[in-house]
Amino acid sequence: MTIITSVEQLREIYDGASEASLVKVTRTLTPEYRQMIEASPFVGLATVGPEGLDCSPRGDLGGAVRVRDEATLLLPDWRGNNRIDSLLNIVRDPRVALMFLIPGSTTTMRVNGSAVISVEPALLQSFEMDGKHPRSVAVITIGEVYFQCARALMRAELWNPVHFVDPKDLPTPGTLLKAAKADFDQETYDREWAGRAARTMW
């Protein structure tokens, strides 16, 4: 196996970045970038901490984040598995990266910046859904924002229903858990999951 071990070697096999790939980066949201991010119901949140890296899926119908201003995004932490991997990382290392997907669009949006975790009562209250509130909100300060080339999503044909996978052809959550822990009660978990998720969405 031939391995690249230096920046110089890497640059030798890649042509220089195009003008478009460089000028697209801004330090705050343009009105157009804001429109793209507000249209996205799903974002991957990448964080780093002493134990390593984490990338967590976050989503909300109507927008995965709230834009507070041209330099600030608000990401509520709704019900999940309580591992709080991302939040633990942010408390110890504020660096974050986000990738937004917009169903039907092959253009993605990326944000790099820093975050703090807020439990300000008024802020939590402002995200009320079905009488419930997030337990915390990540307040993200944008360092840079830009759109990503569409080729990856085009190659994947991500939104083409012809290529959608039938969930029945995939392992169930209970099956995945049993593979990790042999005596896990797969049948009960799968049977109760849909109802539990519906009751604990927020």
Secondary structure, 3 states (H helix, E strand, C coil): CCCCCCHHHHHHCCCCCCHHHHHCCECCCCHHHHHHHHCCCEEEEEEEECCEEEEEEEECCCCCCEEEECCEEEEEECCCCCCCHHHHHHHHCCEEEEEEECCCCCCEEEEEEEEEEECCHHHHHCCCECCECCCEEEEEEEEEEEEECCHHHHHHCCCCHHHCCCHHHCCCHHHHHHHHCCCCCHHHHHHHHHHHHHHCCC
